[in-house]
Amino acid sequence: MKSKLGSDTKQKKISDKEIYQEIFDAILSFKLRPGTRLTEGNLSKIFNVGRTTIRSALLRLSQDHIIEIKPNKGAFIASPSVKQAIDILEARKLIEVAIVKDVIKNATQSDFDLLKKIVKAEEDNIVHEHMVEGIQLGGDFHLMLAKISKNASLERIVTALVPQTSLVIVLYENPDAPKCSHCEHFELIDVMQKGDVNKAIELMFQHIQGIEARLKLDEKEFTGDLVDIFKQR
């Protein structure tokens, strides 16, 4: 999604949801780094909207733990510690192992077809080095699994954990690590479709474990200039 900075004032106003996505895209594309301060004034000028819309977008981001709103200091891109990164992935292991069981119970052929479509799009984007889209589609795969499971409680938890995982990947993933999550996703679909619960549990655990294995878990500190990040290219 392209920045609206400098766009025609007659153009339709950007929504808080679109601002959320622009900021999230900037994080996933390594332009907006953890620790960057987000000021209402700058964002209001950048996106040509009122502060109410900006506050709504920031609230959405804070609810997904993508940003932290600190009293008397403002909003900052979240910077999960090493321990928090590990805790997020440990939680996903526990939750998503349960989800695959329910997916096997409840999934229809059309559900599996949709999952394959998402992973094929993920693969295409990774192959063409569209990494932002690839990361988001990888997250979409897990969100769709949670939806198909028909367990609303688990779905709510995964919906919170997936964006946090994307942030962890941006912050800690080894840049030389192979980008092959789509291969694991295809294999997982195949096993679930065959109804092999034990193998599906094993693969899901290994898949999340593999995300952790590709991380270089050391503490980092980043800064960034908000206006430069979103300026018209």
C-alpha positions as CSV (number, residue, x, y, z in Angstrom):
1,M,0.0,0.0,0.0
2,K,1.5,3.4,-1.0
3,S,1.6,6.4,1.3
4,K,-1.0,9.0,0.8
5,L,1.5,11.8,1.6
6,G,1.3,14.5,-1.0
7,S,-1.8,13.1,-2.6
8,D,-4.6,15.3,-4.1
9,T,-6.7,16.9,-1.4
10,K,-9.8,15.9,-3.4
11,Q,-8.9,12.3,-3.0
12,K,-11.0,10.2,-0.6
13,K,-9.8,10.4,2.9
14,I,-7.8,7.5,4.2
15,S,-9.4,5.5,6.9
16,D,-8.0,4.5,10.3
17,K,-7.8,0.9,9.1
18,E,-5.8,1.9,6.0
19,I,-3.4,4.0,8.2
20,Y,-3.0,0.9,10.5
21,Q,-2.1,-1.1,7.4
22,E,0.3,1.5,6.1
23,I,2.2,1.6,9.4
24,F,2.2,-2.2,9.7
25,D,3.5,-2.5,6.1
26,A,6.3,0.0,6.9
27,I,7.3,-2.2,9.9
28,L,7.3,-5.4,7.8
29,S,9.3,-3.8,5.0
30,F,12.0,-2.7,7.6
31,K,11.4,1.0,7.0
32,L,9.7,1.7,10.4
33,R,11.8,0.2,13.1
34,P,10.9,-0.9,16.6
35,G,11.3,2.0,19.1
36,T,10.2,4.7,16.5
37,R,8.0,7.3,18.1
38,L,4.6,7.9,16.3
39,T,3.4,11.5,16.9
40,E,-0.2,12.4,16.2
41,G,0.8,15.7,14.7
42,N,3.2,14.3,12.2
43,L,0.8,11.4,11.3
44,S,-2.1,13.8,10.9
45,K,0.0,15.9,8.4
46,I,1.4,12.8,6.6
47,F,-2.0,11.2,5.9
48,N,-4.0,14.4,5.7
49,V,-6.6,13.4,8.3
50,G,-7.7,14.7,11.6
51,R,-6.2,13.6,14.9
52,T,-9.4,11.6,15.7
53,T,-8.6,9.2,12.8
54,I,-5.0,9.0,13.9
55,R,-5.9,8.1,17.4
56,S,-8.3,5.4,16.2
57,A,-5.5,3.9,14.1
58,L,-3.1,4.0,17.0
59,L,-5.6,2.4,19.2
60,R,-6.0,-0.5,16.7
61,L,-2.2,-0.9,16.6
62,S,-2.0,-0.9,20.4
63,Q,-4.7,-3.5,20.7
64,D,-2.6,-5.8,18.5
65,H,0.5,-4.9,20.5
66,I,2.2,-3.5,17.4
67,I,2.7,-0.2,19.3
68,E,3.0,0.8,22.9
69,I,1.3,3.9,24.2
70,K,3.2,5.3,27.1
71,P,1.6,7.9,29.4
72,N,3.0,11.4,29.0
73,K,5.5,10.1,26.3
74,G,3.4,9.1,23.3
75,A,3.2,6.1,21.0
76,F,6.1,3.9,20.0
77,I,6.6,0.9,17.7
78,A,6.8,-2.0,20.1
79,S,10.2,-3.6,20.6
80,P,9.6,-7.0,22.1
81,S,12.5,-8.2,24.4
82,V,14.1,-11.6,23.7
83,K,12.0,-13.1,26.6
84,Q,8.8,-11.6,25.1
85,A,9.7,-13.0,21.7
86,I,10.2,-16.5,23.1
87,D,7.0,-16.2,25.2
88,I,5.0,-15.3,22.1
89,L,6.3,-18.3,20.2
90,E,5.8,-20.6,23.1
91,A,2.2,-19.5,23.4
92,R,1.7,-20.1,19.7
93,K,3.0,-23.7,20.0
94,L,0.4,-24.4,22.7
95,I,-2.5,-22.7,21.0
96,E,-1.9,-23.8,17.4
97,V,-1.3,-27.5,18.3
98,A,-4.9,-27.4,19.7
99,I,-6.1,-25.5,16.6
100,V,-4.9,-28.2,14.1
101,K,-7.0,-30.8,16.0
102,D,-10.1,-28.8,15.5
103,V,-9.3,-28.0,11.9
104,I,-9.1,-31.7,11.1
105,K,-12.5,-32.1,12.8
106,N,-14.3,-29.2,11.1
107,A,-12.6,-28.3,7.8
108,T,-14.4,-28.8,4.5
109,Q,-12.9,-29.3,1.1
110,S,-13.6,-25.6,0.3
111,D,-11.7,-24.7,3.5
112,F,-8.6,-26.7,2.4
113,D,-8.9,-25.1,-1.1
114,L,-8.9,-21.7,0.5
115,L,-5.8,-22.5,2.6
116,K,-4.0,-23.8,-0.5
117,K,-4.8,-20.5,-2.3
118,I,-3.4,-18.4,0.6
119,V,-0.2,-20.5,0.7
120,K,0.2,-20.4,-3.1
121,A,0.0,-16.6,-2.9
122,E,2.5,-16.6,-0.1
123,E,4.9,-18.7,-2.1
124,D,4.5,-16.5,-5.2
125,N,5.3,-13.4,-3.2
126,I,8.3,-15.0,-1.5
127,V,9.7,-16.2,-4.8
128,H,9.4,-12.7,-6.2
129,E,10.9,-11.2,-3.1
130,H,7.8,-9.3,-2.1
131,M,8.6,-10.0,1.6
132,V,6.0,-7.8,3.2
133,E,3.1,-9.5,1.4
134,G,4.8,-12.9,2.0
135,I,5.0,-12.3,5.7
136,Q,1.4,-11.1,5.9
137,L,0.1,-14.1,3.9
138,G,2.0,-16.4,6.1
139,G,0.1,-14.8,9.0
140,D,-3.2,-15.0,7.1
141,F,-2.7,-18.8,6.8
142,H,-2.5,-19.2,10.6
143,L,-5.5,-16.8,11.1
144,M,-7.5,-18.8,8.7
145,L,-6.7,-22.1,10.5
146,A,-8.0,-20.5,13.7
147,K,-11.2,-19.4,11.9
148,I,-11.7,-22.9,10.4
149,S,-11.2,-24.5,13.9
150,K,-14.5,-22.9,15.0
151,N,-13.0,-22.3,18.4
152,A,-13.7,-18.6,19.0
153,S,-11.5,-18.4,22.1
154,L,-8.4,-19.8,20.4
155,E,-9.1,-17.6,17.3
156,R,-9.1,-14.5,19.5
157,I,-5.7,-15.5,21.0
158,V,-4.1,-16.2,17.7
159,T,-5.4,-13.0,16.2
160,A,-3.4,-11.2,18.9
161,L,-0.3,-13.4,18.6
162,V,0.1,-13.3,14.8
163,P,0.9,-9.6,14.4
164,Q,3.2,-9.8,17.4
165,T,5.0,-12.7,15.7
166,S,5.5,-10.6,12.6
167,L,7.0,-7.9,14.7
168,V,9.4,-10.4,16.3
169,I,10.4,-11.7,12.8
170,V,11.2,-8.2,11.7
171,L,13.2,-7.5,14.8
172,Y,15.1,-10.7,15.2
173,E,15.1,-12.9,12.1
174,N,18.5,-13.8,10.7
175,P,18.5,-12.1,7.2
176,D,20.3,-15.2,5.8
177,A,17.7,-17.6,7.1
178,P,15.8,-19.5,4.3
179,K,12.3,-18.3,3.6
180,C,10.5,-21.6,3.3
181,S,7.4,-21.3,5.6
182,H,5.1,-21.8,2.6
183,C,6.7,-25.3,2.1
184,E,5.8,-26.2,5.7
185,H,2.3,-24.7,5.2
186,F,1.7,-26.9,2.2
187,E,2.9,-30.0,4.0
188,L,0.7,-29.2,7.0
189,I,-2.4,-28.8,4.8
190,D,-1.7,-32.2,3.2
191,V,-1.4,-33.9,6.6
192,M,-4.5,-32.3,8.0
193,Q,-6.5,-33.2,4.9
194,K,-5.5,-36.8,5.4
195,G,-6.8,-36.6,9.0
196,D,-3.5,-37.5,10.6
197,V,-3.9,-35.7,13.9
198,N,-0.6,-36.8,15.5
199,K,1.5,-35.9,12.4
200,A,-0.3,-32.5,12.1
201,I,0.4,-31.7,15.8
202,E,4.1,-32.7,15.2
203,L,4.4,-30.5,12.1
204,M,2.7,-27.5,13.7
205,F,5.0,-27.7,16.7
206,Q,8.1,-28.0,14.4
207,H,6.8,-25.1,12.3
208,I,6.6,-22.7,15.2
209,Q,9.9,-24.1,16.5
210,G,11.4,-23.4,13.1
211,I,10.4,-19.7,13.3
212,E,12.3,-19.5,16.6
213,A,15.3,-21.3,15.2
214,R,15.6,-18.6,12.4
215,L,15.7,-15.8,15.0
216,K,19.0,-14.2,16.1
217,L,17.9,-13.5,19.7
218,D,19.9,-10.6,20.9
219,E,18.8,-7.3,22.2
220,K,18.6,-4.5,19.6
221,E,17.8,-0.8,19.5
222,F,16.5,1.0,16.4
223,T,15.5,4.6,15.6
224,G,13.8,6.1,12.5
225,D,12.5,9.4,11.2
226,L,8.7,9.3,10.8
227,V,8.4,11.9,8.0
228,D,11.2,10.4,5.9
229,I,9.7,6.9,6.2
230,F,6.3,8.0,4.7
231,K,7.4,10.7,2.3
232,Q,6.2,10.4,-1.3
233,R,8.5,8.1,-3.3
